[in-house]
């Protein structure tokens, strides 16, 4: 299983950096192999695996350099955690699409030494996220498509946890005036009248604009509260329509994050439990 980390596509890695992930250093993921061996924590488990690459500044052979440190994310689950990606960016915002739209899919993983028909030796059900495009195809794609790959995030939605929208009681206000007024209003912690009066006292808002500004904020708060309510209703409806097996799968899903083994052949690097903004933190880092 030495090639599992290479079989799991490093989601969100810039296309022109893929070679540096695979070929830059002699990375060793022995801990991944051991996890699937008899007595290991993932032995006989059904898992879904995708890769990642963390850009880090490291010291190696007395020189500072920026490298991509590969990671392996393993989701212990009897069902696929998700079949979607977020290809959004700061400019475009969140954009959730099916994995297949980016040429990615979950496929059964067969270790390289088992590919001659010895599949029965595998004691775990392992599915890795594969990119159906070759490295050459990825290198030759146009700039817009290459950017989409760079912005990709493995998407995950946990219906048993409130979403950020449900948690949020804050609205960003950009009031059209000359100059425009930007501020942030928390409708649970702040009173609108006091908030507006403080802006007038600080000289950001004129007294003549007070009523118009209050109406503007009230309208945006109403939209945010409606979005919050709709998100909660959609989540509860999704739970209600789930089978008991699916509910149990989501409730017991575990995330593991693997880093390469330290060795004299690779730079010293930092580790973190963070996977991404959707999967959040791994239950265990190895």
LUMDREN-116048 format. One record per residue (C-alpha): residue number from 0; residue in three letters; x, y, z. Coordinates in steps of 0.5 Angstrom, whole numbers, always signed. Each point is the difference from the previous one (the first is absolute). Layout:
<nodes>
[node NUM; 'Ala'; [X; Y; Z]],
...
</nodes>
This chain:
<nodes>
[node 0; 'Unk'; [+0; +0; +0]],
[node 1; 'Unk'; [+6; +5; -1]],
[node 2; 'Unk'; [-3; +3; -6]],
[node 3; 'Unk'; [-7; +2; +4]],
[node 4; 'Unk'; [+2; +7; +1]],
[node 5; 'Unk'; [+2; +1; -7]],
[node 6; 'Unk'; [-7; -3; -2]],
[node 7; 'Unk'; [-4; +5; +4]],
[node 8; 'Unk'; [+0; +6; -4]],
[node 9; 'Unk'; [+3; +6; +3]],
[node 10; 'Unk'; [-7; +5; +0]],
[node 11; 'Unk'; [+2; +7; -1]],
[node 12; 'Unk'; [+7; +0; -2]],
[node 13; 'Unk'; [+2; +4; -5]],
[node 14; 'Unk'; [+1; -4; -7]],
[node 15; 'Unk'; [+7; +3; -1]],
[node 16; 'Unk'; [+2; -3; +7]],
[node 17; 'Unk'; [-3; -7; -1]],
[node 18; 'Unk'; [+7; -2; -2]],
[node 19; 'Unk'; [+3; +3; +6]],
[node 20; 'Unk'; [-5; -4; +5]],
[node 21; 'Unk'; [+2; -7; -3]],
[node 22; 'Unk'; [+7; +1; -2]],
[node 23; 'Unk'; [+3; +5; +4]],
[node 24; 'Unk'; [+2; -4; +6]],
[node 25; 'Unk'; [+0; -8; +2]],
[node 26; 'Unk'; [-6; +1; +4]],
[node 27; 'Unk'; [-1; -6; +5]],
[node 28; 'Unk'; [-8; -2; +2]],
[node 29; 'Unk'; [+2; -6; +4]],
[node 30; 'Unk'; [-5; +2; +5]],
[node 31; 'Unk'; [-6; +0; -5]],
[node 32; 'Unk'; [+2; -7; -2]],
[node 33; 'Unk'; [+1; -2; +8]],
[node 34; 'Unk'; [-7; +2; +1]],
[node 35; 'Unk'; [-3; -5; -5]],
[node 36; 'Unk'; [+4; -6; +2]],
[node 37; 'Unk'; [-3; -5; +5]],
[node 38; 'Unk'; [+0; +4; +7]],
[node 39; 'Unk'; [+0; +6; -3]],
[node 40; 'Unk'; [-6; +5; +1]],
[node 41; 'Unk'; [-3; +0; -7]],
[node 42; 'Unk'; [+1; -8; -1]],
[node 43; 'Unk'; [-6; -2; -3]],
[node 44; 'Unk'; [-4; +7; +0]],
[node 45; 'Unk'; [-3; +3; -6]],
[node 46; 'Unk'; [+3; +7; -2]],
[node 47; 'Unk'; [+1; +5; -5]],
[node 48; 'Unk'; [+6; +4; -1]],
[node 49; 'Unk'; [+3; +6; -3]],
[node 50; 'Unk'; [+6; +4; +0]],
[node 51; 'Unk'; [+3; +7; +1]],
[node 52; 'Unk'; [+6; +4; +0]],
[node 53; 'Unk'; [+2; +5; +5]],
[node 54; 'Unk'; [+4; +6; -2]],
[node 55; 'Unk'; [+5; +1; +5]],
[node 56; 'Unk'; [+7; +4; +1]],
[node 57; 'Unk'; [+5; -5; +2]],
[node 58; 'Unk'; [+7; -1; +2]],
[node 59; 'Unk'; [+4; -5; -4]],
[node 60; 'Unk'; [+7; -1; -1]],
[node 61; 'Unk'; [+2; +7; +3]],
[node 62; 'Unk'; [-5; +3; -5]],
[node 63; 'Unk'; [-7; +3; +1]],
[node 64; 'Unk'; [-5; -2; -5]],
[node 65; 'Unk'; [-7; -1; -2]],
[node 66; 'Unk'; [-3; -7; -1]],
[node 67; 'Unk'; [-6; -3; -1]],
[node 68; 'Unk'; [-1; -5; +6]],
[node 69; 'Unk'; [-5; -6; -2]],
[node 70; 'Unk'; [-5; -2; +5]],
[node 71; 'Unk'; [-5; -6; +0]],
[node 72; 'Unk'; [-7; +1; +2]],
[node 73; 'Unk'; [-4; -7; +2]],
[node 74; 'Unk'; [-7; +1; +2]],
[node 75; 'Unk'; [-3; -7; +3]],
[node 76; 'Unk'; [-7; -1; -2]],
[node 77; 'Unk'; [-4; -5; -3]],
[node 78; 'Unk'; [-3; +5; -5]],
[node 79; 'Unk'; [+4; +6; -5]],
[node 80; 'Unk'; [+0; +6; +5]],
[node 81; 'Unk'; [-1; +4; -6]],
[node 82; 'Unk'; [+0; +0; -8]],
[node 83; 'Unk'; [+1; +8; -1]],
[node 84; 'Unk'; [+5; +5; +0]],
[node 85; 'Unk'; [+0; +7; +2]],
[node 86; 'Unk'; [+4; +4; -6]],
[node 87; 'Unk'; [-1; +7; +3]],
[node 88; 'Unk'; [+5; +5; +1]],
[node 89; 'Unk'; [+0; +7; +3]],
[node 90; 'Unk'; [-3; +3; -6]],
[node 91; 'Unk'; [-5; -5; -2]],
[node 92; 'Unk'; [-2; -2; +7]],
[node 93; 'Unk'; [-2; -7; +2]],
[node 94; 'Unk'; [-2; -4; -6]],
[node 95; 'Unk'; [-2; -8; +1]],
[node 96; 'Unk'; [+0; -4; -6]],
[node 97; 'Unk'; [+0; -8; -1]],
[node 98; 'Unk'; [+7; -3; +0]],
[node 99; 'Unk'; [-1; -3; -6]],
[node 100; 'Unk'; [+0; +7; -3]],
[node 101; 'Unk'; [+7; +1; +1]],
[node 102; 'Unk'; [+2; -7; -2]],
[node 103; 'Unk'; [+0; -3; +7]],
[node 104; 'Unk'; [-3; -6; +3]],
[node 105; 'Unk'; [+0; -5; +6]],
[node 106; 'Unk'; [+3; -7; -3]],
[node 107; 'Unk'; [+2; -6; +3]],
[node 108; 'Unk'; [+8; +0; +2]],
[node 109; 'Unk'; [+4; -6; -2]],
[node 110; 'Unk'; [+7; +0; +3]],
[node 111; 'Unk'; [+5; -1; -6]],
[node 112; 'Unk'; [+3; -7; +3]],
[node 113; 'Unk'; [-8; -2; -1]],
[node 114; 'Unk'; [-1; +2; -7]],
[node 115; 'Unk'; [+1; -7; -3]],
[node 116; 'Unk'; [-6; -3; +3]],
[node 117; 'Unk'; [+2; -1; +7]],
[node 118; 'Unk'; [-6; +5; +3]],
[node 119; 'Unk'; [-2; -5; +5]],
[node 120; 'Unk'; [+6; +2; +4]],
[node 121; 'Unk'; [-3; +7; +2]],
[node 122; 'Unk'; [-4; +0; +6]],
[node 123; 'Unk'; [-3; +7; +0]],
[node 124; 'Unk'; [-5; +3; -5]],
[node 125; 'Unk'; [+5; +6; -2]],
[node 126; 'Unk'; [-3; +5; -5]],
[node 127; 'Unk'; [+5; +6; -2]],
[node 128; 'Unk'; [-2; +6; -4]],
[node 129; 'Unk'; [+3; +0; -7]],
[node 130; 'Unk'; [+1; +5; -5]],
[node 131; 'Unk'; [-2; -3; -7]],
[node 132; 'Unk'; [+5; +5; -3]],
[node 133; 'Unk'; [+7; -2; -2]],
[node 134; 'Unk'; [+5; +5; +3]],
[node 135; 'Unk'; [+2; +2; -7]],
[node 136; 'Unk'; [-8; +2; -1]],
[node 137; 'Unk'; [+0; +4; +6]],
[node 138; 'Unk'; [+7; +4; -2]],
[node 139; 'Unk'; [-3; +1; -7]],
[node 140; 'Unk'; [-7; +3; +3]],
[node 141; 'Unk'; [-2; +7; -1]],
[node 142; 'Unk'; [+1; +6; +5]],
[node 143; 'Unk'; [-7; +0; +3]],
[node 144; 'Unk'; [+0; -8; +1]],
[node 145; 'Unk'; [+6; +0; +3]],
[node 146; 'Unk'; [-2; +5; +5]],
[node 147; 'Unk'; [-6; -4; +2]],
[node 148; 'Unk'; [+4; -6; +1]],
[node 149; 'Unk'; [+5; +5; +5]],
[node 150; 'Unk'; [-7; +2; +4]],
[node 151; 'Unk'; [-3; -7; +0]],
[node 152; 'Unk'; [-2; -2; +7]],
[node 153; 'Unk'; [-2; -7; +2]],
[node 154; 'Unk'; [-7; +2; +3]],
[node 155; 'Unk'; [-4; -3; +5]],
[node 156; 'Unk'; [-7; +2; +4]],
[node 157; 'Unk'; [-1; -3; +7]],
[node 158; 'Unk'; [-8; +0; +0]],
[node 159; 'Unk'; [+1; -1; +8]],
[node 160; 'Unk'; [+4; +6; +1]],
[node 161; 'Unk'; [-3; +7; -1]],
[node 162; 'Unk'; [+3; +4; -6]],
[node 163; 'Unk'; [+4; +6; +0]],
[node 164; 'Unk'; [-7; +4; -2]],
[node 165; 'Unk'; [-4; -3; +5]],
[node 166; 'Unk'; [+5; +2; +5]],
[node 167; 'Unk'; [+1; +7; -3]],
[node 168; 'Unk'; [-3; +6; +3]],
[node 169; 'Unk'; [+4; +5; -4]],
[node 170; 'Unk'; [-1; +4; -6]],
[node 171; 'Unk'; [+5; +4; -4]],
[node 172; 'Unk'; [-3; +7; -2]],
[node 173; 'Unk'; [+3; +4; -6]],
[node 174; 'Unk'; [-5; +6; +0]],
[node 175; 'Unk'; [+0; +4; -7]],
[node 176; 'Unk'; [+2; +7; +2]],
[node 177; 'Unk'; [+6; +4; -2]],
[node 178; 'Unk'; [+5; -3; +3]],
[node 179; 'Unk'; [-4; -6; +1]],
[node 180; 'Unk'; [+0; -3; +7]],
[node 181; 'Unk'; [+2; -6; +2]],
[node 182; 'Unk'; [-1; -3; +7]],
[node 183; 'Unk'; [-2; -7; +3]],
[node 184; 'Unk'; [-7; -1; +4]],
[node 185; 'Unk'; [-1; -5; +5]],
[node 186; 'Unk'; [-8; -1; +1]],
[node 187; 'Unk'; [+0; -4; +6]],
[node 188; 'Unk'; [+6; +4; +4]],
[node 189; 'Unk'; [-2; +7; -3]],
[node 190; 'Unk'; [-6; +5; +0]],
[node 191; 'Unk'; [-1; +3; -6]],
[node 192; 'Unk'; [-2; +7; +3]],
[node 193; 'Unk'; [+7; +0; +4]],
[node 194; 'Unk'; [+4; -2; -6]],
[node 195; 'Unk'; [-3; +5; -5]],
[node 196; 'Unk'; [+1; +6; +6]],
[node 197; 'Unk'; [+7; -3; +1]],
[node 198; 'Unk'; [+2; +1; -8]],
[node 199; 'Unk'; [-3; +7; +0]],
[node 200; 'Unk'; [+4; +2; +6]],
[node 201; 'Unk'; [+7; -3; -3]],
[node 202; 'Unk'; [-2; +4; -6]],
[node 203; 'Unk'; [-1; -6; -5]],
[node 204; 'Unk'; [-7; +2; -1]],
[node 205; 'Unk'; [-4; +6; +0]],
[node 206; 'Unk'; [-6; +1; +4]],
[node 207; 'Unk'; [-4; +1; -7]],
[node 208; 'Unk'; [+2; -7; -2]],
[node 209; 'Unk'; [-3; -3; +6]],
[node 210; 'Unk'; [-6; -3; -2]],
[node 211; 'Unk'; [+2; -2; -6]],
[node 212; 'Unk'; [+6; -4; +3]],
[node 213; 'Unk'; [-5; -3; +5]],
[node 214; 'Unk'; [-4; -2; -6]],
[node 215; 'Unk'; [+6; -3; -4]],
[node 216; 'Unk'; [+2; -4; +6]],
[node 217; 'Unk'; [-7; -3; +2]],
[node 218; 'Unk'; [+0; -2; -7]],
[node 219; 'Unk'; [+6; -4; +0]],
[node 220; 'Unk'; [-1; -3; +7]],
[node 221; 'Unk'; [-7; -2; -2]],
[node 222; 'Unk'; [+4; -4; -6]],
[node 223; 'Unk'; [+5; -3; +4]],
[node 224; 'Unk'; [-5; -2; +5]],
[node 225; 'Unk'; [-4; -3; -5]],
[node 226; 'Unk'; [+6; -4; -3]],
[node 227; 'Unk'; [+2; -2; +7]],
[node 228; 'Unk'; [-7; -3; +1]],
[node 229; 'Unk'; [+0; -3; -7]],
[node 230; 'Unk'; [+6; -4; +1]],
[node 231; 'Unk'; [-2; -3; +7]],
[node 232; 'Unk'; [-7; -2; -3]],
[node 233; 'Unk'; [+4; -3; -6]],
[node 234; 'Unk'; [+5; -4; +5]],
[node 235; 'Unk'; [-5; -3; +4]],
[node 236; 'Unk'; [-4; -2; -6]],
[node 237; 'Unk'; [+6; -3; -3]],
[node 238; 'Unk'; [+1; -4; +7]],
[node 239; 'Unk'; [-8; -2; +0]],
[node 240; 'Unk'; [+1; -3; -7]],
[node 241; 'Unk'; [+6; -4; +2]],
[node 242; 'Unk'; [+0; -7; +1]],
[node 243; 'Unk'; [+2; -3; +6]],
[node 244; 'Unk'; [+7; -3; -3]],
[node 245; 'Unk'; [+2; +7; -3]],
[node 246; 'Unk'; [-2; +4; +7]],
[node 247; 'Unk'; [+5; -5; +4]],
[node 248; 'Unk'; [+5; +1; -5]],
[node 249; 'Unk'; [+0; +7; +0]],
[node 250; 'Unk'; [+0; +0; +8]],
[node 251; 'Unk'; [+6; -5; +0]],
[node 252; 'Unk'; [+4; +3; -5]],
[node 253; 'Unk'; [+8; +1; +1]],
[node 254; 'Unk'; [+5; +4; -3]],
[node 255; 'Unk'; [+7; -2; +0]],
[node 256; 'Unk'; [+6; +4; -2]],
[node 257; 'Unk'; [+7; -3; -2]],
[node 258; 'Unk'; [+6; +4; -1]],
[node 259; 'Unk'; [+7; -4; -3]],
[node 260; 'Unk'; [+4; -3; +5]],
[node 261; 'Unk'; [+6; +5; +2]],
[node 262; 'Unk'; [+7; -3; -3]],
[node 263; 'Unk'; [+7; +3; -2]],
[node 264; 'Unk'; [-3; +0; -7]],
[node 265; 'Unk'; [-5; +5; +1]],
[node 266; 'Unk'; [-1; +7; +3]],
[node 267; 'Unk'; [-3; +1; +7]],
[node 268; 'Unk'; [-7; +3; -1]],
[node 269; 'Unk'; [-6; +2; +5]],
[node 270; 'Unk'; [-6; -4; +1]],
[node 271; 'Unk'; [-7; +2; +1]],
[node 272; 'Unk'; [-7; -3; +1]],
[node 273; 'Unk'; [-3; +5; -5]],
[node 274; 'Unk'; [-3; -4; -6]],
[node 275; 'Unk'; [-4; +6; -3]],
[node 276; 'Unk'; [-5; +4; +1]],
[node 277; 'Unk'; [-6; -5; -1]],
[node 278; 'Unk'; [+4; -6; +3]],
[node 279; 'Unk'; [+3; +4; +5]],
[node 280; 'Unk'; [+4; -3; +5]],
[node 281; 'Unk'; [+2; -8; +0]],
[node 282; 'Unk'; [-2; -4; +6]],
[node 283; 'Unk'; [+8; -2; +0]],
[node 284; 'Unk'; [+6; +2; -3]],
[node 285; 'Unk'; [+6; -5; -2]],
</nodes>
